[in-house]
Amino acid sequence: MRKLPRVLVVEDEPAIAELIAVNLRHNGFAPTVVFDSEAAQREVDAVLPDVILLDWMLPGESGVQLARRWRQHDRIKTVPIIMLTARTEESDKVQGLDAGADDYVTKPFSTQELLARIRAVLRRRAPEIVNDTVQVGPLSLDAATYRVTHDGRELKVGPTEFKLLHYLMKHPERVHTRGALLDRIWGDHVFIEERTVDVHVKRLRESLGSAGAMIETVRGAGYRLTAQALPTKTKTDAQTTA
């Protein structure tokens, strides 16, 4: 029997939570509904969901605070989070994405749109049937083992950032527009805005540490991955530090 994707719904308005849960059940998902951050944490600790629908405004700890905290834990950090909120300003969307959300849905929303977004983040999370190894300078990515290393040191990279890095490393030195990256990384997820690419590039750079300098912003065009952006030690430098 096929396992139904588990969706944790964290929503403090019972009517909205029930509407979401009913639609999820009717469309092949297994929802669990909680109404505050403490209950959400208990559910996550007990059984890891496949995706989390997280309301921004919650009693006690807010959804943004919760998302930011979850992204600090290795066990939870790869679970896709879709933020649900009545906030519609671009600055609010950026804040939610910066906190660790993979997508952002504003209220009121269409249930069909919400279902499409859930399916999209689950598709992005699913491992691709590409088990190659890519090397650019000191940066290495092994798709089979889902590992990224820089100078032999393993780095922790989220699922969307991993897919983004894989694509950039497969096409080094090229400039990729935000629209092209949306098509390649997010596919037919038409709801995603180009600003989302900037947020995930920022998150990827942070995950890569000093190797984040390899991802260059090309003003007015997009992004490029290049090993030439890494600082190199000259012979004089080496003698000075010796």
Backbone torsions as a table, in degrees:
resi	resn	phi	psi	omega
1	MET	NA	133.8	-177.4
2	ARG	-69.7	132.9	178.5
3	LYS	-75.7	128.4	179.2
4	LEU	-78.6	138.5	177.5
5	PRO	-61.7	131.9	179.9
6	ARG	-86.5	127.8	179.3
7	VAL	-119.8	120.2	174.8
8	LEU	-91.2	117.7	179.9
9	VAL	-101.8	114.0	179.2
10	VAL	-109.6	98.5	-172.2
11	GLU	-147.8	123.8	-174.5
12	ASP	-86.5	-4.1	175.3
13	GLU	-98.6	108.3	-174.7
14	PRO	-54.5	-39.3	-177.8
15	ALA	-64.0	-43.9	179.3
16	ILE	-67.9	-42.3	179.8
17	ALA	-60.0	-43.0	-179.1
18	GLU	-68.2	-39.7	177.6
19	LEU	-60.1	-45.2	179.1
20	ILE	-62.9	-46.0	-177.4
21	ALA	-61.6	-43.2	180.0
22	VAL	-60.6	-45.6	-179.3
23	ASN	-67.3	-35.5	177.2
24	LEU	-64.7	-45.2	179.9
25	ARG	-61.4	-40.7	-178.4
26	HIS	-70.9	-12.6	-176.5
27	ASN	-118.9	24.8	170.8
28	GLY	85.5	24.2	176.7
29	PHE	-116.7	160.9	177.3
30	ALA	-114.3	94.4	-176.3
31	PRO	-84.3	148.1	168.6
32	THR	-125.7	127.4	-175.1
33	VAL	-108.7	130.9	171.8
34	VAL	-132.7	162.2	-171.2
35	PHE	-116.1	-1.8	178.3
36	ASP	-153.0	172.8	-173.7
37	SER	-69.5	-34.1	179.7
38	GLU	-64.0	-45.3	178.1
39	ALA	-65.4	-37.0	178.4
40	ALA	-62.0	-42.7	179.8
41	GLN	-64.4	-39.3	178.6
42	ARG	-62.8	-41.2	-180.0
43	GLU	-65.6	-43.2	-179.3
44	VAL	-65.2	-38.7	179.0
45	ASP	-65.8	-34.5	-177.2
46	ALA	-76.8	-54.5	-178.6
47	VAL	-141.4	126.0	-179.0
48	LEU	-74.7	123.5	178.4
49	PRO	-76.7	168.6	176.1
50	ASP	-84.1	-27.0	177.4
51	VAL	-155.8	150.6	-179.8
52	ILE	-120.8	127.7	170.0
53	LEU	-99.0	115.7	-168.3
54	LEU	-122.8	116.6	177.1
55	ASP	-71.4	141.0	179.6
56	TRP	-67.5	-51.5	-175.1
57	MET	-92.6	108.1	178.9
58	LEU	-127.6	152.5	173.9
59	PRO	-65.2	136.8	-176.8
60	GLY	80.2	-124.2	-179.6
61	GLU	-71.0	130.0	-178.4
62	SER	-74.4	164.7	177.9
63	GLY	-61.6	-37.0	179.4
64	VAL	-64.7	-44.2	178.3
65	GLN	-63.1	-40.8	-179.4
66	LEU	-64.6	-45.5	179.0
67	ALA	-60.3	-43.4	-179.7
68	ARG	-62.8	-39.8	179.7
69	ARG	-68.5	-41.9	179.9
70	TRP	-63.0	-35.0	-178.7
71	ARG	-69.9	-9.7	177.1
72	GLN	-89.0	-8.0	-177.0
73	HIS	-107.3	127.3	-176.6
74	ASP	-58.6	-36.2	-176.4
75	ARG	-67.8	-33.8	-172.7
76	ILE	-102.7	-20.3	-167.0
77	LYS	-62.3	-21.9	-178.7
78	THR	-91.8	-3.4	179.9
79	VAL	-76.0	125.6	179.4
80	PRO	-62.6	137.1	177.9
81	ILE	-120.7	126.2	173.0
82	ILE	-109.6	119.0	-178.6
83	MET	-82.5	132.5	176.1
84	LEU	-110.1	126.6	-176.6
85	THR	-161.4	156.6	174.9
86	ALA	-87.6	-6.3	-179.7
87	ARG	-75.2	128.2	-173.5
88	THR	-117.5	-7.1	-178.8
89	GLU	-68.8	148.0	179.8
90	GLU	-59.3	-38.4	-179.9
91	SER	-61.6	-34.5	177.8
92	ASP	-68.8	-41.9	178.7
93	LYS	-61.5	-43.2	180.0
94	VAL	-63.6	-40.6	178.5
95	GLN	-61.8	-42.4	178.6
96	GLY	-64.6	-43.0	178.9
97	LEU	-67.9	-39.3	178.0
98	ASP	-63.5	-31.6	179.9
99	ALA	-70.5	-17.2	177.5
100	GLY	128.0	-1.5	178.6
101	ALA	-68.2	145.3	177.3
102	ASP	-90.3	-21.5	179.7
103	ASP	-155.1	170.6	-170.0
104	TYR	-145.7	121.2	-179.4
105	VAL	-120.3	126.0	-178.7
106	THR	-95.4	143.7	177.7
107	LYS	-87.9	145.5	-6.8
108	PRO	-73.9	150.6	-177.1
109	PHE	-130.8	156.5	174.9
110	SER	-79.4	133.8	178.5
111	THR	-63.0	-33.3	178.4
112	GLN	-66.2	-38.4	177.1
113	GLU	-65.7	-43.0	179.0
114	LEU	-61.1	-43.9	178.2
115	LEU	-62.0	-39.9	179.2
116	ALA	-63.9	-39.0	179.5
117	ARG	-67.5	-40.0	178.1
118	ILE	-62.3	-46.3	179.8
119	ARG	-61.9	-36.7	-178.2
120	ALA	-66.4	-45.2	-179.6
121	VAL	-68.2	-30.9	176.4
122	LEU	-69.3	-37.3	176.0
123	ARG	-63.4	-41.4	-179.3
124	ARG	-66.8	-30.6	-179.0
125	ARG	-76.6	-29.5	-176.8
126	ALA	-61.9	135.4	-179.5
127	PRO	-66.0	138.9	178.3
128	GLU	-82.4	153.1	179.7
129	ILE	-86.6	59.0	177.4
130	VAL	-136.0	105.2	-174.5
131	ASN	-107.3	45.7	-177.6
132	ASP	-93.4	170.1	174.6
133	THR	-120.5	132.0	-177.9
134	VAL	-122.0	138.6	179.5
135	GLN	-130.2	128.6	172.7
136	VAL	-132.2	110.4	-176.2
137	GLY	58.5	-132.8	-179.4
138	PRO	-85.2	2.8	-177.4
139	LEU	-98.3	129.6	-178.2
140	SER	-130.2	139.9	178.2
141	LEU	-128.9	126.3	177.7
142	ASP	-113.0	105.3	-176.3
143	ALA	-68.6	-28.4	-177.8
144	ALA	-68.9	-39.4	-178.2
145	THR	-102.6	-0.1	179.2
146	TYR	57.8	47.0	-179.2
147	ARG	-121.5	141.3	173.1
148	VAL	-123.5	129.2	179.0
149	THR	-129.4	148.4	175.6
150	HIS	-129.3	117.7	-175.2
151	ASP	53.8	36.9	177.2
152	GLY	84.6	-5.6	-179.5
153	ARG	-97.6	127.3	-177.1
154	GLU	-74.8	138.8	-179.8
155	LEU	-115.1	146.7	177.2
156	LYS	-92.8	120.0	-177.7
157	VAL	-130.2	133.0	179.5
158	GLY	-68.4	168.1	-173.3
159	PRO	-63.4	-45.0	179.6
160	THR	-68.9	-40.6	178.9
161	GLU	-65.5	-35.4	177.4
162	PHE	-62.1	-45.7	-179.8
163	LYS	-65.2	-39.5	177.8
164	LEU	-64.0	-45.6	179.5
165	LEU	-63.8	-41.9	179.4
166	HIS	-57.1	-46.2	-179.1
167	TYR	-65.5	-44.5	-179.6
168	LEU	-63.1	-39.0	-179.8
169	MET	-71.6	-28.6	176.5
170	LYS	-72.7	-20.0	-178.9
171	HIS	-131.1	62.4	-177.1
172	PRO	-69.5	155.4	176.8
173	GLU	72.1	-10.2	176.7
174	ARG	-84.3	150.2	173.5
175	VAL	-93.8	126.0	-178.4
176	HIS	-112.7	124.1	177.0
177	THR	-70.4	161.3	177.5
178	ARG	-62.2	-39.0	179.1
179	GLY	-62.6	-40.9	179.5
180	ALA	-66.1	-40.1	178.6
181	LEU	-66.2	-37.2	175.8
182	LEU	-59.4	-46.0	-179.1
183	ASP	-62.9	-41.7	-174.7
184	ARG	-78.5	-37.7	-173.6
185	ILE	-95.1	-40.4	-177.3
186	TRP	-100.2	-9.8	175.6
187	GLY	61.5	-129.5	-173.9
188	ASP	-88.4	20.8	179.2
189	HIS	-79.7	83.2	-169.0
190	VAL	-69.7	-12.4	-175.9
191	PHE	-81.5	-18.7	-176.8
192	ILE	-68.2	135.0	178.4
193	GLU	-92.8	155.1	-178.1
194	GLU	-61.5	-28.6	179.3
195	ARG	-60.0	-26.9	179.8
196	THR	-62.0	-34.7	179.0
197	VAL	-59.7	-43.5	-179.7
198	ASP	-60.2	-41.2	-179.1
199	VAL	-63.9	-43.8	-178.3
200	HIS	-72.1	-31.8	174.7
201	VAL	-65.6	-42.5	177.6
202	LYS	-60.3	-44.5	179.9
203	ARG	-64.7	-38.6	178.5
204	LEU	-65.3	-44.2	178.5
205	ARG	-58.6	-42.0	180.0
206	GLU	-64.0	-39.3	179.5
207	SER	-66.8	-32.5	-177.0
208	LEU	-80.9	-13.3	-179.1
209	GLY	64.1	-129.2	-177.9
210	SER	-63.8	-26.2	178.5
211	ALA	-73.7	-9.9	177.7
212	GLY	-60.8	-22.5	178.2
213	ALA	-65.0	-16.4	179.5
214	MET	-69.7	-20.3	178.7
215	ILE	-94.9	106.4	-176.6
216	GLU	-95.7	142.6	170.9
217	THR	-90.3	122.8	177.9
218	VAL	-101.3	106.7	-172.4
219	ARG	-54.0	128.4	177.7
220	GLY	77.8	-0.3	-176.5
221	ALA	-125.3	-58.1	-177.0
222	GLY	160.5	-131.0	-175.1
223	TYR	-132.6	153.2	178.9
224	ARG	-142.5	140.2	173.8
225	LEU	-103.4	126.4	-178.3
226	THR	-146.7	139.2	176.0
227	ALA	-76.1	-16.3	-177.1
228	GLN	-68.8	-17.8	-178.5
229	ALA	-77.5	-14.2	-179.4
230	LEU	-75.4	138.2	176.6
231	PRO	-67.8	141.4	178.9
232	THR	-117.9	144.0	178.9
233	LYS	-82.1	127.9	173.4
234	THR	-83.2	169.1	179.6
235	LYS	-61.1	-38.8	179.2
236	THR	-63.7	-42.4	177.8
237	ASP	-58.2	-46.0	-177.2
238	ALA	-62.7	-40.3	179.2
239	GLN	-66.9	-36.2	-178.3
240	THR	-67.2	-39.6	-177.4
241	THR	-84.6	-10.7	-177.9
242	ALA	-70.8	NA	NA
